[in-house]
């Protein structure tokens, strides 16, 4: 999942949430997001594109 923060056509910040989520253990994700393990299992495993 990629998140972009932009001003006009210039990209200010690119955040790769999929890499961050897949690189962390479930217990860290549970505490950061405040959700149960079964919800974390439903997080996307492949890249998703979000443009803000």
PDBQT receptor file of N, H, CA, C and O in Angstrom, charges set to zero:
ATOM      1  N   UNK A   1       0.858  -1.155   0.000  1.00  0.00    +0.000 N 
ATOM      2  CA  UNK A   1       0.000   0.000   0.000  1.00  0.00    +0.000 C 
ATOM      3  C   UNK A   1       0.910   1.224   0.000  1.00  0.00    +0.000 C 
ATOM      4  O   UNK A   1       1.733   1.398   0.899  1.00  0.00    +0.000 OA
ATOM      5  N   UNK A   2       0.758   2.051  -0.992  1.00  0.00    +0.000 N 
ATOM      6  H   UNK A   2       0.089   1.910  -1.722  1.00  0.00    +0.000 HD
ATOM      7  CA  UNK A   2       1.556   3.264  -1.074  1.00  0.00    +0.000 C 
ATOM      8  C   UNK A   2       0.682   4.461  -0.778  1.00  0.00    +0.000 C 
ATOM      9  O   UNK A   2      -0.406   4.594  -1.338  1.00  0.00    +0.000 OA
ATOM     10  N   UNK A   3       1.137   5.312   0.075  1.00  0.00    +0.000 N 
ATOM     11  H   UNK A   3       2.021   5.204   0.530  1.00  0.00    +0.000 HD
ATOM     12  CA  UNK A   3       0.444   6.562   0.352  1.00  0.00    +0.000 C 
ATOM     13  C   UNK A   3       1.305   7.704  -0.134  1.00  0.00    +0.000 C 
ATOM     14  O   UNK A   3       2.503   7.735   0.145  1.00  0.00    +0.000 OA
ATOM     15  N   UNK A   4       0.730   8.628  -0.844  1.00  0.00    +0.000 N 
ATOM     16  H   UNK A   4      -0.243   8.603  -1.071  1.00  0.00    +0.000 HD
ATOM     17  CA  UNK A   4       1.458   9.786  -1.347  1.00  0.00    +0.000 C 
ATOM     18  C   UNK A   4       0.869  11.055  -0.747  1.00  0.00    +0.000 C 
ATOM     19  O   UNK A   4      -0.350  11.230  -0.718  1.00  0.00    +0.000 OA
ATOM     20  N   UNK A   5       1.727  11.925  -0.275  1.00  0.00    +0.000 N 
ATOM     21  H   UNK A   5       2.717  11.782  -0.299  1.00  0.00    +0.000 HD
ATOM     22  CA  UNK A   5       1.307  13.252   0.157  1.00  0.00    +0.000 C 
ATOM     23  C   UNK A   5       1.890  14.208  -0.861  1.00  0.00    +0.000 C 
ATOM     24  O   UNK A   5       3.107  14.260  -1.044  1.00  0.00    +0.000 OA
ATOM     25  N   UNK A   6       1.032  14.967  -1.524  1.00  0.00    +0.000 N 
ATOM     26  H   UNK A   6       0.044  14.926  -1.376  1.00  0.00    +0.000 HD
ATOM     27  CA  UNK A   6       1.538  15.819  -2.601  1.00  0.00    +0.000 C 
ATOM     28  C   UNK A   6       0.940  17.210  -2.540  1.00  0.00    +0.000 C 
ATOM     29  O   UNK A   6      -0.116  17.434  -1.948  1.00  0.00    +0.000 OA
ATOM     30  N   UNK A   7       1.636  18.127  -3.162  1.00  0.00    +0.000 N 
ATOM     31  H   UNK A   7       2.494  17.945  -3.643  1.00  0.00    +0.000 HD
ATOM     32  CA  UNK A   7       1.180  19.501  -3.344  1.00  0.00    +0.000 C 
ATOM     33  C   UNK A   7       1.168  19.744  -4.847  1.00  0.00    +0.000 C 
ATOM     34  O   UNK A   7       2.222  19.911  -5.461  1.00  0.00    +0.000 OA
ATOM     35  N   UNK A   8      -0.015  19.764  -5.435  1.00  0.00    +0.000 N 
ATOM     36  H   UNK A   8      -0.871  19.629  -4.936  1.00  0.00    +0.000 HD
ATOM     37  CA  UNK A   8      -0.088  19.906  -6.888  1.00  0.00    +0.000 C 
ATOM     38  C   UNK A   8       0.454  18.654  -7.548  1.00  0.00    +0.000 C 
ATOM     39  O   UNK A   8      -0.005  17.551  -7.251  1.00  0.00    +0.000 OA
ATOM     40  N   UNK A   9       1.419  18.805  -8.436  1.00  0.00    +0.000 N 
ATOM     41  H   UNK A   9       1.791  19.702  -8.677  1.00  0.00    +0.000 HD
ATOM     42  CA  UNK A   9       2.003  17.664  -9.125  1.00  0.00    +0.000 C 
ATOM     43  C   UNK A   9       3.296  17.183  -8.474  1.00  0.00    +0.000 C 
ATOM     44  O   UNK A   9       3.875  16.194  -8.923  1.00  0.00    +0.000 OA
ATOM     45  N   UNK A  10       3.754  17.851  -7.443  1.00  0.00    +0.000 N 
ATOM     46  H   UNK A  10       3.284  18.654  -7.078  1.00  0.00    +0.000 HD
ATOM     47  CA  UNK A  10       5.002  17.483  -6.778  1.00  0.00    +0.000 C 
ATOM     48  C   UNK A  10       4.710  16.557  -5.595  1.00  0.00    +0.000 C 
ATOM     49  O   UNK A  10       3.944  16.915  -4.700  1.00  0.00    +0.000 OA
ATOM     50  N   UNK A  11       5.323  15.364  -5.591  1.00  0.00    +0.000 N 
ATOM     51  H   UNK A  11       5.945  15.074  -6.318  1.00  0.00    +0.000 HD
ATOM     52  CA  UNK A  11       5.144  14.419  -4.492  1.00  0.00    +0.000 C 
ATOM     53  C   UNK A  11       6.072  14.819  -3.352  1.00  0.00    +0.000 C 
ATOM     54  O   UNK A  11       7.287  14.904  -3.525  1.00  0.00    +0.000 OA
ATOM     55  N   UNK A  12       5.485  15.060  -2.193  1.00  0.00    +0.000 N 
ATOM     56  H   UNK A  12       4.498  14.991  -2.052  1.00  0.00    +0.000 HD
ATOM     57  CA  UNK A  12       6.233  15.490  -1.019  1.00  0.00    +0.000 C 
ATOM     58  C   UNK A  12       6.754  14.282  -0.230  1.00  0.00    +0.000 C 
ATOM     59  O   UNK A  12       7.897  14.290   0.226  1.00  0.00    +0.000 OA
ATOM     60  N   UNK A  13       5.929  13.252  -0.068  1.00  0.00    +0.000 N 
ATOM     61  H   UNK A  13       5.000  13.246  -0.439  1.00  0.00    +0.000 HD
ATOM     62  CA  UNK A  13       6.295  12.117   0.764  1.00  0.00    +0.000 C 
ATOM     63  C   UNK A  13       5.654  10.853   0.218  1.00  0.00    +0.000 C 
ATOM     64  O   UNK A  13       4.470  10.854  -0.120  1.00  0.00    +0.000 OA
ATOM     65  N   UNK A  14       6.421   9.780   0.129  1.00  0.00    +0.000 N 
ATOM     66  H   UNK A  14       7.382   9.780   0.404  1.00  0.00    +0.000 HD
ATOM     67  CA  UNK A  14       5.914   8.476  -0.294  1.00  0.00    +0.000 C 
ATOM     68  C   UNK A  14       6.057   7.528   0.890  1.00  0.00    +0.000 C 
ATOM     69  O   UNK A  14       7.149   7.369   1.436  1.00  0.00    +0.000 OA
ATOM     70  N   UNK A  15       4.950   6.896   1.288  1.00  0.00    +0.000 N 
ATOM     71  H   UNK A  15       4.063   7.025   0.845  1.00  0.00    +0.000 HD
ATOM     72  CA  UNK A  15       4.950   5.997   2.438  1.00  0.00    +0.000 C 
ATOM     73  C   UNK A  15       4.544   4.606   1.953  1.00  0.00    +0.000 C 
ATOM     74  O   UNK A  15       3.455   4.443   1.402  1.00  0.00    +0.000 OA
ATOM     75  N   UNK A  16       5.396   3.606   2.147  1.00  0.00    +0.000 N 
ATOM     76  H   UNK A  16       6.280   3.739   2.595  1.00  0.00    +0.000 HD
ATOM     77  CA  UNK A  16       5.075   2.237   1.757  1.00  0.00    +0.000 C 
ATOM     78  C   UNK A  16       4.564   1.489   2.986  1.00  0.00    +0.000 C 
ATOM     79  O   UNK A  16       5.341   0.898   3.735  1.00  0.00    +0.000 OA
ATOM     80  N   UNK A  17       3.249   1.523   3.182  1.00  0.00    +0.000 N 
ATOM     81  H   UNK A  17       2.617   2.004   2.573  1.00  0.00    +0.000 HD
ATOM     82  CA  UNK A  17       2.640   0.906   4.359  1.00  0.00    +0.000 C 
ATOM     83  C   UNK A  17       2.692  -0.614   4.299  1.00  0.00    +0.000 C 
ATOM     84  O   UNK A  17       2.801  -1.266   5.338  1.00  0.00    +0.000 OA
ATOM     85  N   UNK A  18       2.616  -1.192   3.097  1.00  0.00    +0.000 N 
ATOM     86  H   UNK A  18       2.527  -0.663   2.253  1.00  0.00    +0.000 HD
ATOM     87  CA  UNK A  18       2.666  -2.648   2.972  1.00  0.00    +0.000 C 
ATOM     88  C   UNK A  18       3.985  -3.192   3.493  1.00  0.00    +0.000 C 
ATOM     89  O   UNK A  18       4.006  -4.197   4.204  1.00  0.00    +0.000 OA
ATOM     90  N   UNK A  19       5.075  -2.541   3.148  1.00  0.00    +0.000 N 
ATOM     91  H   UNK A  19       5.057  -1.724   2.570  1.00  0.00    +0.000 HD
ATOM     92  CA  UNK A  19       6.390  -2.981   3.632  1.00  0.00    +0.000 C 
ATOM     93  C   UNK A  19       6.487  -2.830   5.140  1.00  0.00    +0.000 C 
ATOM     94  O   UNK A  19       7.037  -3.699   5.817  1.00  0.00    +0.000 OA
ATOM     95  N   UNK A  20       5.962  -1.745   5.666  1.00  0.00    +0.000 N 
ATOM     96  H   UNK A  20       5.515  -1.039   5.116  1.00  0.00    +0.000 HD
ATOM     97  CA  UNK A  20       6.014  -1.524   7.108  1.00  0.00    +0.000 C 
ATOM     98  C   UNK A  20       5.192  -2.582   7.838  1.00  0.00    +0.000 C 
ATOM     99  O   UNK A  20       5.648  -3.148   8.832  1.00  0.00    +0.000 OA
ATOM    100  N   UNK A  21       3.978  -2.850   7.346  1.00  0.00    +0.000 N 
ATOM    101  H   UNK A  21       3.608  -2.390   6.539  1.00  0.00    +0.000 HD
ATOM    102  CA  UNK A  21       3.097  -3.825   7.993  1.00  0.00    +0.000 C 
ATOM    103  C   UNK A  21       3.692  -5.224   7.913  1.00  0.00    +0.000 C 
ATOM    104  O   UNK A  21       3.709  -5.945   8.910  1.00  0.00    +0.000 OA
ATOM    105  N   UNK A  22       4.183  -5.620   6.734  1.00  0.00    +0.000 N 
ATOM    106  H   UNK A  22       4.170  -5.035   5.923  1.00  0.00    +0.000 HD
ATOM    107  CA  UNK A  22       4.715  -6.975   6.582  1.00  0.00    +0.000 C 
ATOM    108  C   UNK A  22       6.035  -7.162   7.327  1.00  0.00    +0.000 C 
ATOM    109  O   UNK A  22       6.421  -8.297   7.607  1.00  0.00    +0.000 OA
ATOM    110  N   UNK A  23       6.723  -6.090   7.649  1.00  0.00    +0.000 N 
ATOM    111  H   UNK A  23       6.409  -5.168   7.422  1.00  0.00    +0.000 HD
ATOM    112  CA  UNK A  23       8.002  -6.182   8.337  1.00  0.00    +0.000 C 
ATOM    113  C   UNK A  23       7.916  -6.159   9.851  1.00  0.00    +0.000 C 
ATOM    114  O   UNK A  23       8.943  -6.176  10.529  1.00  0.00    +0.000 OA
ATOM    115  N   UNK A  24       6.704  -6.119  10.392  1.00  0.00    +0.000 N 
ATOM    116  H   UNK A  24       5.870  -6.105   9.841  1.00  0.00    +0.000 HD
ATOM    117  CA  UNK A  24       6.528  -6.057  11.844  1.00  0.00    +0.000 C 
ATOM    118  C   UNK A  24       5.750  -7.265  12.354  1.00  0.00    +0.000 C 
ATOM    119  O   UNK A  24       4.849  -7.750  11.671  1.00  0.00    +0.000 OA
ATOM    120  N   UNK A  25       6.088  -7.758  13.551  1.00  0.00    +0.000 N 
ATOM    121  H   UNK A  25       6.820  -7.364  14.106  1.00  0.00    +0.000 HD
ATOM    122  CA  UNK A  25       5.346  -8.867  14.153  1.00  0.00    +0.000 C 
ATOM    123  C   UNK A  25       3.911  -8.452  14.501  1.00  0.00    +0.000 C 
ATOM    124  O   UNK A  25       3.615  -7.273  14.696  1.00  0.00    +0.000 OA
ATOM    125  N   UNK A  26       3.032  -9.459  14.572  1.00  0.00    +0.000 N 
ATOM    126  H   UNK A  26       3.273 -10.416  14.414  1.00  0.00    +0.000 HD
ATOM    127  CA  UNK A  26       1.616  -9.196  14.863  1.00  0.00    +0.000 C 
ATOM    128  C   UNK A  26       1.406  -8.462  16.180  1.00  0.00    +0.000 C 
ATOM    129  O   UNK A  26       0.532  -7.599  16.267  1.00  0.00    +0.000 OA
ATOM    130  N   UNK A  27       2.194  -8.786  17.214  1.00  0.00    +0.000 N 
ATOM    131  H   UNK A  27       2.904  -9.486  17.144  1.00  0.00    +0.000 HD
ATOM    132  CA  UNK A  27       1.967  -8.134  18.515  1.00  0.00    +0.000 C 
ATOM    133  C   UNK A  27       2.262  -6.639  18.454  1.00  0.00    +0.000 C 
ATOM    134  O   UNK A  27       1.611  -5.855  19.145  1.00  0.00    +0.000 OA
ATOM    135  N   UNK A  28       3.225  -6.237  17.646  1.00  0.00    +0.000 N 
ATOM    136  H   UNK A  28       3.754  -6.873  17.086  1.00  0.00    +0.000 HD
ATOM    137  CA  UNK A  28       3.501  -4.803  17.476  1.00  0.00    +0.000 C 
ATOM    138  C   UNK A  28       2.367  -4.146  16.700  1.00  0.00    +0.000 C 
ATOM    139  O   UNK A  28       1.933  -3.047  17.046  1.00  0.00    +0.000 OA
ATOM    140  N   UNK A  29       1.884  -4.813  15.650  1.00  0.00    +0.000 N 
ATOM    141  H   UNK A  29       2.237  -5.706  15.369  1.00  0.00    +0.000 HD
ATOM    142  CA  UNK A  29       0.764  -4.265  14.881  1.00  0.00    +0.000 C 
ATOM    143  C   UNK A  29      -0.492  -4.169  15.745  1.00  0.00    +0.000 C 
ATOM    144  O   UNK A  29      -1.235  -3.190  15.658  1.00  0.00    +0.000 OA
ATOM    145  N   UNK A  30      -0.732  -5.186  16.583  1.00  0.00    +0.000 N 
ATOM    146  H   UNK A  30      -0.129  -5.981  16.655  1.00  0.00    +0.000 HD
ATOM    147  CA  UNK A  30      -1.896  -5.153  17.477  1.00  0.00    +0.000 C 
ATOM    148  C   UNK A  30      -1.836  -3.952  18.403  1.00  0.00    +0.000 C 
ATOM    149  O   UNK A  30      -2.846  -3.278  18.605  1.00  0.00    +0.000 OA
ATOM    150  N   UNK A  31      -0.669  -3.673  18.969  1.00  0.00    +0.000 N 
ATOM    151  H   UNK A  31       0.152  -4.221  18.804  1.00  0.00    +0.000 HD
ATOM    152  CA  UNK A  31      -0.571  -2.543  19.892  1.00  0.00    +0.000 C 
ATOM    153  C   UNK A  31      -0.629  -1.201  19.160  1.00  0.00    +0.000 C 
ATOM    154  O   UNK A  31      -1.203  -0.245  19.680  1.00  0.00    +0.000 OA
ATOM    155  N   UNK A  32      -0.044  -1.115  17.963  1.00  0.00    +0.000 N 
ATOM    156  H   UNK A  32       0.422  -1.892  17.541  1.00  0.00    +0.000 HD
ATOM    157  CA  UNK A  32      -0.076   0.146  17.211  1.00  0.00    +0.000 C 
ATOM    158  C   UNK A  32      -1.463   0.473  16.670  1.00  0.00    +0.000 C 
ATOM    159  O   UNK A  32      -1.891   1.626  16.705  1.00  0.00    +0.000 OA
ATOM    160  N   UNK A  33      -2.168  -0.549  16.166  1.00  0.00    +0.000 N 
ATOM    161  H   UNK A  33      -1.820  -1.486  16.138  1.00  0.00    +0.000 HD
ATOM    162  CA  UNK A  33      -3.487  -0.318  15.575  1.00  0.00    +0.000 C 
ATOM    163  C   UNK A  33      -4.624  -0.557  16.558  1.00  0.00    +0.000 C 
ATOM    164  O   UNK A  33      -5.746  -0.111  16.319  1.00  0.00    +0.000 OA
ATOM    165  N   UNK A  34      -4.356  -1.254  17.661  1.00  0.00    +0.000 N 
ATOM    166  H   UNK A  34      -3.444  -1.616  17.855  1.00  0.00    +0.000 HD
ATOM    167  CA  UNK A  34      -5.388  -1.527  18.650  1.00  0.00    +0.000 C 
ATOM    168  C   UNK A  34      -6.470  -2.460  18.141  1.00  0.00    +0.000 C 
ATOM    169  O   UNK A  34      -7.648  -2.279  18.449  1.00  0.00    +0.000 OA
ATOM    170  N   UNK A  35      -6.069  -3.468  17.354  1.00  0.00    +0.000 N 
ATOM    171  H   UNK A  35      -5.112  -3.615  17.103  1.00  0.00    +0.000 HD
ATOM    172  CA  UNK A  35      -7.031  -4.423  16.799  1.00  0.00    +0.000 C 
ATOM    173  C   UNK A  35      -6.579  -5.848  17.096  1.00  0.00    +0.000 C 
ATOM    174  O   UNK A  35      -5.431  -6.082  17.474  1.00  0.00    +0.000 OA
ATOM    175  N   UNK A  36      -7.497  -6.796  16.920  1.00  0.00    +0.000 N 
ATOM    176  H   UNK A  36      -8.429  -6.606  16.613  1.00  0.00    +0.000 HD
ATOM    177  CA  UNK A  36      -7.209  -8.206  17.174  1.00  0.00    +0.000 C 
ATOM    178  C   UNK A  36      -6.405  -8.823  16.026  1.00  0.00    +0.000 C 
ATOM    179  O   UNK A  36      -6.326  -8.262  14.933  1.00  0.00    +0.000 OA
ATOM    180  N   UNK A  37      -5.817  -9.981  16.296  1.00  0.00    +0.000 N 
ATOM    181  H   UNK A  37      -5.881 -10.436  17.184  1.00  0.00    +0.000 HD
ATOM    182  CA  UNK A  37      -4.991 -10.677  15.299  1.00  0.00    +0.000 C 
ATOM    183  C   UNK A  37      -5.766 -11.034  14.036  1.00  0.00    +0.000 C 
ATOM    184  O   UNK A  37      -5.215 -10.984  12.937  1.00  0.00    +0.000 OA
ATOM    185  N   UNK A  38      -7.046 -11.397  14.186  1.00  0.00    +0.000 N 
ATOM    186  H   UNK A  38      -7.494 -11.438  15.079  1.00  0.00    +0.000 HD
ATOM    187  CA  UNK A  38      -7.818 -11.772  12.998  1.00  0.00    +0.000 C 
ATOM    188  C   UNK A  38      -8.015 -10.586  12.054  1.00  0.00    +0.000 C 
ATOM    189  O   UNK A  38      -8.124 -10.783  10.844  1.00  0.00    +0.000 OA
ATOM    190  N   UNK A  39      -8.062  -9.391  12.568  1.00  0.00    +0.000 N 
ATOM    191  H   UNK A  39      -7.974  -9.232  13.551  1.00  0.00    +0.000 HD
ATOM    192  CA  UNK A  39      -8.147  -8.194  11.721  1.00  0.00    +0.000 C 
ATOM    193  C   UNK A  39      -6.824  -7.976  10.995  1.00  0.00    +0.000 C 
ATOM    194  O   UNK A  39      -6.810  -7.639   9.811  1.00  0.00    +0.000 OA
ATOM    195  N   UNK A  40      -5.720  -8.170  11.701  1.00  0.00    +0.000 N 
ATOM    196  H   UNK A  40      -5.732  -8.444  12.663  1.00  0.00    +0.000 HD
ATOM    197  CA  UNK A  40      -4.399  -8.003  11.094  1.00  0.00    +0.000 C 
ATOM    198  C   UNK A  40      -4.193  -9.012   9.971  1.00  0.00    +0.000 C 
ATOM    199  O   UNK A  40      -3.542  -8.702   8.973  1.00  0.00    +0.000 OA
ATOM    200  N   UNK A  41      -4.742 -10.221  10.122  1.00  0.00    +0.000 N 
ATOM    201  H   UNK A  41      -5.271 -10.474  10.933  1.00  0.00    +0.000 HD
ATOM    202  CA  UNK A  41      -4.637 -11.235   9.067  1.00  0.00    +0.000 C 
ATOM    203  C   UNK A  41      -5.333 -10.796   7.782  1.00  0.00    +0.000 C 
ATOM    204  O   UNK A  41      -5.003 -11.289   6.703  1.00  0.00    +0.000 OA
ATOM    205  N   UNK A  42      -6.289  -9.879   7.884  1.00  0.00    +0.000 N 
ATOM    206  H   UNK A  42      -6.556  -9.478   8.760  1.00  0.00    +0.000 HD
ATOM    207  CA  UNK A  42      -7.025  -9.395   6.709  1.00  0.00    +0.000 C 
ATOM    208  C   UNK A  42      -6.333  -8.226   6.007  1.00  0.00    +0.000 C 
ATOM    209  O   UNK A  42      -6.770  -7.814   4.933  1.00  0.00    +0.000 OA
ATOM    210  N   UNK A  43      -5.256  -7.682   6.597  1.00  0.00    +0.000 N 
ATOM    211  H   UNK A  43      -4.901  -8.017   7.470  1.00  0.00    +0.000 HD
ATOM    212  CA  UNK A  43      -4.527  -6.587   5.955  1.00  0.00    +0.000 C 
ATOM    213  C   UNK A  43      -4.008  -7.055   4.601  1.00  0.00    +0.000 C 
ATOM    214  O   UNK A  43      -3.650  -8.224   4.459  1.00  0.00    +0.000 OA
ATOM    215  N   UNK A  44      -3.959  -6.176   3.602  1.00  0.00    +0.000 N 
ATOM    216  H   UNK A  44      -4.250  -5.226   3.717  1.00  0.00    +0.000 HD
ATOM    217  CA  UNK A  44      -3.457  -6.563   2.276  1.00  0.00    +0.000 C 
ATOM    218  C   UNK A  44      -2.021  -7.076   2.345  1.00  0.00    +0.000 C 
ATOM    219  O   UNK A  44      -1.180  -6.525   3.055  1.00  0.00    +0.000 OA
ATOM    220  N   UNK A  45      -1.761  -8.144   1.591  1.00  0.00    +0.000 N 
ATOM    221  H   UNK A  45      -2.445  -8.592   1.014  1.00  0.00    +0.000 HD
ATOM    222  CA  UNK A  45      -0.409  -8.706   1.535  1.00  0.00    +0.000 C 
ATOM    223  C   UNK A  45       0.375  -8.164   0.343  1.00  0.00    +0.000 C 
ATOM    224  O   UNK A  45       1.603  -8.240   0.316  1.00  0.00    +0.000 OA
ATOM    225  N   UNK A  46      -0.333  -7.619  -0.636  1.00  0.00    +0.000 N 
ATOM    226  H   UNK A  46      -1.331  -7.557  -0.614  1.00  0.00    +0.000 HD
ATOM    227  CA  UNK A  46       0.330  -7.055  -1.816  1.00  0.00    +0.000 C 
ATOM    228  C   UNK A  46       0.180  -5.538  -1.796  1.00  0.00    +0.000 C 
ATOM    229  O   UNK A  46      -0.592  -4.986  -1.011  1.00  0.00    +0.000 OA
ATOM    230  N   UNK A  47       0.924  -4.882  -2.663  1.00  0.00    +0.000 N 
ATOM    231  H   UNK A  47       1.551  -5.330  -3.300  1.00  0.00    +0.000 HD
ATOM    232  CA  UNK A  47       0.884  -3.423  -2.722  1.00  0.00    +0.000 C 
ATOM    233  C   UNK A  47      -0.483  -2.915  -3.165  1.00  0.00    +0.000 C 
ATOM    234  O   UNK A  47      -1.084  -3.442  -4.101  1.00  0.00    +0.000 OA
ATOM    235  N   UNK A  48      -0.960  -1.893  -2.481  1.00  0.00    +0.000 N 
ATOM    236  H   UNK A  48      -0.472  -1.465  -1.720  1.00  0.00    +0.000 HD
ATOM    237  CA  UNK A  48      -2.193  -1.195  -2.812  1.00  0.00    +0.000 C 
ATOM    238  C   UNK A  48      -1.826   0.268  -3.014  1.00  0.00    +0.000 C 
ATOM    239  O   UNK A  48      -0.924   0.768  -2.341  1.00  0.00    +0.000 OA
ATOM    240  N   UNK A  49      -2.489   0.954  -3.907  1.00  0.00    +0.000 N 
ATOM    241  H   UNK A  49      -3.222   0.548  -4.453  1.00  0.00    +0.000 HD
ATOM    242  CA  UNK A  49      -2.157   2.348  -4.187  1.00  0.00    +0.000 C 
ATOM    243  C   UNK A  49      -3.246   3.267  -3.654  1.00  0.00    +0.000 C 
ATOM    244  O   UNK A  49      -4.421   3.111  -3.985  1.00  0.00    +0.000 OA
ATOM    245  N   UNK A  50      -2.844   4.226  -2.824  1.00  0.00    +0.000 N 
ATOM    246  H   UNK A  50      -1.889   4.352  -2.555  1.00  0.00    +0.000 HD
ATOM    247  CA  UNK A  50      -3.747   5.253  -2.307  1.00  0.00    +0.000 C 
ATOM    248  C   UNK A  50      -3.106   6.593  -2.601  1.00  0.00    +0.000 C 
ATOM    249  O   UNK A  50      -1.955   6.819  -2.228  1.00  0.00    +0.000 OA
ATOM    250  N   UNK A  51      -3.819   7.480  -3.256  1.00  0.00    +0.000 N 
ATOM    251  H   UNK A  51      -4.755   7.297  -3.558  1.00  0.00    +0.000 HD
ATOM    252  CA  UNK A  51      -3.309   8.825  -3.516  1.00  0.00    +0.000 C 
ATOM    253  C   UNK A  51      -4.155   9.797  -2.717  1.00  0.00    +0.000 C 
ATOM    254  O   UNK A  51      -5.367   9.884  -2.911  1.00  0.00    +0.000 OA
ATOM    255  N   UNK A  52      -3.511  10.525  -1.820  1.00  0.00    +0.000 N 
ATOM    256  H   UNK A  52      -2.526  10.454  -1.663  1.00  0.00    +0.000 HD
ATOM    257  CA  UNK A  52      -4.213  11.479  -0.956  1.00  0.00    +0.000 C 
ATOM    258  C   UNK A  52      -4.131  12.868  -1.525  1.00  0.00    +0.000 C 
ATOM    259  O   UNK A  52      -4.664  13.809  -0.937  1.00  0.00    +0.000 OA
TER     260      UNK A  52
